[in-house]
């Protein structure tokens, strides 16, 4: 049976198999492809020991990629609480890697390092030691590496030969990458489907917990709840300073804590780096007792907090495409691919350096179809999942920015209103102790009467924090105790509202 291409696979998964009750996405995440399953046949005369071994292997193969199996991932392990756990491959074929790809990674690593133990090499390319050891034996026979000495735990110190160094340089001319072995696109699609936002339905309690550090009234939470549950897209609009970005940043917490993503993707020889330590927060598992980790987790994947990626005025169209570093020949994944199973926030929408129409046209198909098309440097176009909550945050009216056709694809438009006076006072009461002040209601009465009612100035959610910081800095500079006085508010308001 020929391997299924990524495009055919994603198309089949998205439309389903047509069989009532069938969930192709879920079944793919839970099973191994047919061509990867070992042809295990046990005759009626097989002894009990062999039959038990065959049954165990079949159970492991049938449960590939699913958490909660005691023989691979003990129930007390935190990883087993995740919706999806990548299980380490038993062969290079199961990992969808060729011997040449693994050989290239090893030689480029030794070219940079000089020499390393077999376990160090396995840890570098994130493949099981048993697979790497077999490759190293073959590479030694091919005179690409030699044994420099013995190493603990039945291992050796490997050193690259002149012949291996020459071949490693040729590999490096094509691509300098020698990190974790890349995960195939079909396996990545299966991982996204298993952790999809469409399978997460945050409750009112989960939403309240996600926004516990923000002062949001029940009406706002009730409007955000259905929008977040849709897992599609929403507009947050309203006056600046009312917490639109703060709301967007906390949305992801309602969907659950952790997901697994590949460190890198391999597509037709191109390596696309997906894990970005700058925007992804790693949530490593606790180390296990003993020298060896008995958990059979595929280390090519990394466990991270569900991502929240914010792109503001610096966003360009190139940020939404696969980019190639011409000096290293390593590709970088676009923002929307890094945000899969999380939230992508387009902040200050309408103020980007690209035309609004061009930016909106880029999102029409992904929002409608839930998949995206990416162009690779080699000219090929691939289909990838678009599984994220897309939030447009803007100070402008949505109808003034986009046409009706696009607004229809964003089903939820939520206006973030100014705080009421009661909420405004409550913010001072909450923030003042955190900054070292004792809350004094008479000082707030003076502020509201003098600098808001008298001037007709609208209240904003950001004002209490900003004004208290101004007073704090004033007191520290003049070596005065941190106290709330009317004259301090006069000084703070004179500075803060001078050009507003």
C-alpha positions in Angstrom: 0.0 0.0 0.0 1.6 3.3 -1.1 2.1 6.0 1.5 -0.6 8.6 1.5 0.4 12.2 0.6 -0.1 14.9 3.1 -2.6 16.8 0.9 -4.7 13.7 0.3 -4.5 12.8 4.0 -5.6 16.2 5.2 -8.4 16.4 2.6 -9.7 13.0 3.7 -9.5 13.8 7.4 -11.4 17.1 7.0 -14.2 15.6 5.0 -14.4 12.4 7.0 -14.8 8.9 5.6 -18.6 9.2 5.0 -19.3 6.4 7.4 -21.8 7.3 10.2 -20.0 7.7 13.5 -16.6 7.6 11.9 -14.1 10.2 13.1 -11.1 10.0 10.7 -9.1 12.6 12.6 -9.4 10.8 15.8 -8.7 7.3 14.3 -5.6 8.5 12.6 -4.2 9.9 15.9 -5.0 6.6 17.6 -3.7 4.1 15.0 -0.7 3.3 12.9 -0.9 3.5 9.1 -1.6 0.1 7.5 1.7 0.0 5.6 3.6 0.5 8.9 2.0 -2.3 10.8 4.2 -5.4 11.1 2.7 -8.5 9.5 2.4 -10.5 12.8 1.0 -14.0 12.4 0.8 -16.4 15.2 0.0 -20.0 14.4 -2.2 -22.1 16.7 0.8 -24.1 17.7 2.8 -21.0 19.0 3.9 -21.4 22.6 2.4 -19.2 25.3 5.5 -17.0 25.7 5.7 -16.1 22.0 1.9 -15.6 21.8 2.1 -13.2 24.7 4.9 -11.2 23.1 3.0 -11.0 19.8 -0.2 -9.8 21.5 1.7 -7.1 23.4 3.3 -5.8 20.2 0.0 -5.7 18.5 -1.5 -3.8 21.4 1.3 -1.2 21.2 0.9 -0.9 17.4 -2.8 -0.4 17.7 -2.5 2.2 20.3 0.2 4.3 18.7 0.0 8.0 19.7 -2.6 7.6 22.4 -1.9 8.5 26.1 -2.9 6.4 29.1 -1.3 3.0 28.2 0.4 1.6 31.3 3.0 -0.4 29.4 4.2 2.8 27.6 3.1 5.7 29.7 2.2 5.0 33.4 -1.1 6.6 34.5 0.7 8.5 37.3 2.9 10.2 34.7 1.7 13.8 33.9 2.0 13.2 30.2 -0.8 10.6 30.3 -3.2 13.4 31.2 -2.6 15.0 27.8 -5.0 14.4 25.0 -2.2 13.2 22.8 1.2 11.7 23.6 3.6 10.9 20.7 5.1 7.4 21.1 8.7 6.8 20.0 9.1 4.9 16.7 10.2 1.3 16.7 11.9 1.7 13.3 13.1 4.3 10.9 10.2 3.3 8.6 7.7 4.0 11.4 9.4 7.4 11.9 9.0 8.0 8.1 12.8 8.6 7.9 15.3 7.2 5.5 18.8 6.0 6.5 20.3 8.8 4.4 18.4 11.4 6.3 19.6 10.0 9.7 23.1 9.6 8.4 23.2 13.2 7.3 22.1 14.4 10.7 24.8 12.3 12.5 27.6 13.3 10.2 26.7 17.0 10.4 26.6 16.8 14.2 30.0 15.0 14.4 31.4 17.5 11.9 30.5 20.3 14.3 31.3 18.4 17.5 34.3 16.2 16.5 33.4 13.2 18.5 30.5 12.0 20.7 29.1 8.9 22.4 26.3 7.0 20.7 23.8 8.2 23.4 24.9 11.8 22.9 24.2 11.5 19.2 20.8 9.8 19.9 19.9 12.7 22.4 20.9 15.3 19.8 18.7 13.9 16.9 16.0 12.8 19.4 15.8 9.2 18.1 15.8 6.0 20.3 19.3 4.8 21.0 18.6 1.4 19.6 17.9 2.9 16.2 20.9 5.2 16.3 23.2 2.4 17.4 22.3 0.3 14.4 23.0 3.3 12.1 26.4 3.9 13.8 27.4 0.2 13.3 26.6 0.5 9.6 28.4 3.9 9.3 31.5 2.3 11.0 31.4 -0.5 8.5 31.2 2.2 5.7 34.3 3.8 7.3 32.4 7.1 8.0 33.1 6.9 11.7 35.5 5.0 14.0 35.5 4.0 17.6 37.6 6.4 19.6 37.1 4.6 22.8 34.6 2.9 25.1 31.7 4.7 26.8 29.5 3.7 29.7 26.4 1.4 29.3 27.7 -0.6 26.4 28.4 2.4 24.3 31.3 3.9 22.3 32.9 7.2 21.7 32.5 7.8 17.9 34.8 10.0 15.8 34.2 11.1 12.3 36.8 9.9 9.6 38.2 12.0 6.8 35.8 10.2 4.4 32.9 10.9 6.8 34.0 14.6 7.1 34.0 15.0 3.3 30.5 13.5 3.1 29.3 15.6 6.0 30.4 18.8 4.3 28.4 17.8 1.2 25.4 17.3 3.4 26.0 20.7 5.1 26.1 22.4 1.7 22.5 21.3 1.1 21.3 22.1 4.7 23.2 22.9 7.9 20.5 21.5 10.2 21.6 18.8 12.6 19.0 19.0 15.4 16.1 16.7 16.1 15.1 14.4 13.3 12.1 15.9 11.5 8.5 14.7 12.0 6.6 13.9 8.8 3.7 16.1 7.7 1.1 13.3 8.0 2.2 12.6 11.6 2.0 16.3 12.4 -1.5 16.5 10.9 -2.5 13.6 13.1 -1.1 15.3 16.2 -3.0 18.6 15.4 -6.2 16.7 14.9 -5.8 14.9 18.2 -5.3 18.2 20.1 -7.7 20.3 18.0 -9.4 23.3 19.5 -12.6 21.9 18.0 -12.5 19.1 20.6 -12.1 21.6 23.4 -15.3 23.1 24.9 -14.4 25.5 27.7 -17.0 25.8 30.4 -18.0 29.0 32.2 -15.9 27.9 35.1 -12.8 27.4 32.9 -13.4 30.8 31.3 -13.7 32.5 34.7 -10.4 30.8 35.8 -8.6 32.0 32.7 -9.7 35.6 33.3 -9.5 35.6 37.1 -6.8 38.3 37.1 -8.9 40.7 35.0 -12.0 42.6 36.0 -14.6 41.4 33.5 -18.3 41.6 34.2 -20.6 38.6 33.7 -22.1 40.1 30.5 -18.6 40.2 28.8 -17.8 36.7 29.9 -21.1 35.4 28.6 -20.3 37.0 25.2 -16.8 35.7 25.1 -17.8 32.1 26.1 -19.6 31.1 22.9 -17.0 32.9 20.7 -14.2 31.0 22.3 -16.1 27.7 22.1 -16.5 28.2 18.4 -12.7 27.9 18.0 -12.9 30.0 14.8 -12.4 33.7 14.9 -13.6 36.9 16.5 -13.3 40.7 16.5 -12.4 42.5 19.7 -12.9 46.2 19.1 -13.4 49.3 21.2 -11.5 52.3 22.6 -7.8 51.9 23.4 -6.8 51.1 27.0 -9.8 48.8 27.8 -7.8 45.5 27.8 -8.5 44.0 24.4 -5.0 42.7 24.1 -5.1 41.4 27.7 -8.3 39.6 27.0 -6.9 38.0 23.8 -3.7 36.9 25.7 -5.8 34.9 28.3 -8.2 33.2 25.9 -5.9 30.3 25.3 -5.8 29.3 29.0 -9.5 28.3 28.7 -8.6 25.5 26.2 -6.3 23.5 28.5 -2.7 23.8 29.5 -0.3 21.7 27.3 0.0 20.3 23.8 2.8 18.5 21.9 4.4 19.9 18.7 7.3 18.6 16.6 10.6 20.4 16.9 10.9 20.3 13.2 8.9 19.1 10.1 10.3 17.2 7.2 8.7 17.8 3.8 10.3 16.4 0.6 13.8 17.0 2.0 13.1 20.5 3.4 13.4 21.0 7.1 10.9 23.4 8.6 11.6 24.5 12.2 8.3 24.6 14.1 9.3 24.9 17.7 10.3 28.5 18.5 11.6 29.0 22.1 11.0 32.7 21.8 7.2 32.3 21.4 6.6 28.8 22.7 6.9 28.0 26.4 8.2 24.5 27.0 6.5 22.4 29.7 9.0 19.6 30.2 8.0 16.4 31.9 9.4 15.6 35.3 12.6 13.5 35.1 12.2 9.8 36.0 14.2 8.0 38.7 17.2 5.9 37.5 19.6 6.3 34.6 17.2 5.4 31.8 13.9 6.9 31.0 11.4 4.1 30.6 8.8 6.3 29.0 8.5 5.5 25.3 7.8 9.1 24.3 9.0 10.4 20.9 11.6 13.1 21.8 11.3 14.6 18.4 8.1 16.3 19.8 8.2 18.9 22.6 5.5 19.6 25.2 4.6 23.3 25.3 1.9 25.5 26.8 -0.9 26.1 24.3 0.5 28.9 22.3 -0.7 32.5 22.2 1.0 34.4 19.4 0.5 38.2 19.0 1.4 39.9 15.8 0.9 43.7 15.8 2.0 46.5 13.4 5.2 44.6 12.5 3.2 41.9 10.7 4.1 41.4 7.0 2.9 39.0 4.4 6.3 37.2 4.5 5.5 36.3 8.2 2.6 34.2 6.9 4.7 32.1 4.5 7.5 29.5 4.9 10.8 31.5 4.9 14.2 30.1 3.9 17.4 31.2 5.5 19.7 31.3 2.4 22.9 30.8 4.4 21.8 27.8 6.4 19.1 26.4 4.0 16.8 25.9 7.0 13.1 26.9 6.7 11.1 28.7 9.4 7.5 27.9 9.9 5.0 30.8 9.5 3.1 32.3 12.5 -0.2 30.6 11.8 1.6 27.2 11.8 3.3 27.9 15.1 -0.1 29.0 16.5 -1.9 25.7 15.7 -4.0 24.4 18.6 -3.8 27.8 20.2 -4.6 31.5 19.6 -3.3 33.9 17.0 -3.9 37.6 17.8 -3.7 40.2 15.1 -3.2 43.2 17.4 -3.8 46.8 16.2 -5.6 45.4 13.2 -5.7 48.0 10.4 -2.3 49.5 11.3 -0.1 46.9 9.7 2.5 47.7 7.0 0.5 45.7 4.4 -2.8 46.7 2.8 -5.8 45.5 4.8 -7.4 43.9 1.7 -4.2 41.9 1.0 -4.1 40.7 4.7 -7.8 39.8 4.7 -7.6 37.8 1.5 -4.8 35.7 3.1 -7.3 34.6 5.8 -10.4 33.9 3.7 -9.7 30.3 2.8 -8.2 29.2 6.2 -11.1 30.7 8.1 -13.7 29.0 5.8 -12.0 25.6 5.2 -9.9 25.2 8.4 -6.8 24.4 6.4 -4.1 26.5 4.7 -1.8 26.4 1.7 1.9 27.1 2.1 4.5 27.5 -0.6 7.8 25.8 -0.1 11.2 27.2 -1.3 11.4 24.3 -3.8 8.2 25.5 -5.5 5.9 22.9 -4.1 2.6 23.8 -2.4 1.5 21.9 0.7 -1.7 21.8 2.6 -1.5 22.2 6.4 -4.1 22.4 9.2 -5.4 25.8 10.3 -6.6 24.9 13.8 -6.5 28.1 15.9 -8.7 30.8 17.3 -7.9 33.9 15.2 -8.6 37.2 17.1 -8.6 40.6 15.4 -8.0 43.3 18.0 -8.6 46.9 16.8 -9.5 50.3 18.0 -11.4 51.0 14.8 -14.9 50.0 13.8 -14.8 46.6 12.0 -17.3 47.8 9.3 -14.9 50.6 8.4 -12.1 48.1 7.9 -13.5 45.1 6.1 -16.4 44.3 3.8 -19.4 42.2 4.6 -18.1 39.1 3.0 -15.2 38.9 5.4 -17.3 40.0 8.4 -19.5 37.0 7.7 -16.5 34.7 8.1 -15.8 36.2 11.6 -19.0 35.2 13.3 -18.4 37.0 16.6 -17.8 40.8 17.0 -17.4 41.8 20.6 -17.1 45.4 21.7 -15.0 46.0 24.8 -16.8 48.9 26.6 -15.4 51.5 29.0 -15.6 50.5 32.7 -18.5 51.7 34.8 -17.6 54.0 37.7 -18.1 51.1 40.1 -15.7 48.9 38.1 -13.3 51.8 37.9 -13.2 52.2 41.7 -12.9 48.4 42.1 -9.8 48.4 40.0 -8.2 51.0 42.3 -9.1 48.9 45.3 -7.5 45.8 43.7 -4.4 47.4 42.3 -3.4 49.8 45.1 -2.3 47.1 47.6 -0.3 45.4 44.9 1.7 48.6 44.4 2.2 49.2 48.1 -0.6 51.8 48.6 -3.3 51.7 51.2 -6.6 52.3 49.4 -8.3 55.6 50.4 -11.8 56.1 48.9 -11.8 59.9 49.5 -8.8 60.2 47.2 -10.6 58.3 44.5 -13.7 60.5 45.0 -11.5 63.5 44.4 -10.0 62.0 41.2 -13.4 61.0 39.7 -15.0 64.4 40.5 -12.1 66.6 39.4 -10.4 64.8 36.5 -13.3 62.8 35.0 -16.8 64.2 35.7 -15.7 67.9 35.5 -13.7 67.4 32.3 -16.0 64.8 30.7 -13.1 62.4 30.3 -14.0 58.8 29.6 -12.7 56.1 32.1 -10.5 53.4 30.8 -9.5 50.1 32.3 -5.8 51.0 32.1 -6.1 54.3 33.9 -6.0 53.0 37.5 -2.8 51.1 37.0 -1.1 53.8 35.0 -2.0 56.6 37.4 -1.0 54.6 40.5 2.4 53.9 38.8 2.8 57.6 38.2 2.2 58.4 41.9 4.5 55.6 43.0 7.3 56.9 40.9 6.7 60.5 42.2 6.8 59.3 45.8 10.0 57.3 45.3 11.7 60.2 43.6 10.8 62.7 46.4 11.5 60.1 49.1 8.0 60.2 50.4 5.8 57.4 51.8 3.5 55.6 49.3 0.1 57.3 50.0 -2.9 58.3 47.9 -3.4 62.1 48.2 -5.4 64.5 46.0 -2.3 66.6 45.1 -0.5 63.4 44.0 -3.4 62.7 41.6 -3.2 66.2 40.3 0.5 65.7 39.4 -0.2 62.3 37.9 -3.1 63.5 35.7 -1.2 66.5 34.5 1.5 64.3 33.2 -0.6 61.4 32.0 -3.4 63.4 30.2 -1.2 66.2 28.9 -1.6 65.2 25.2 -4.8 63.2 25.5 
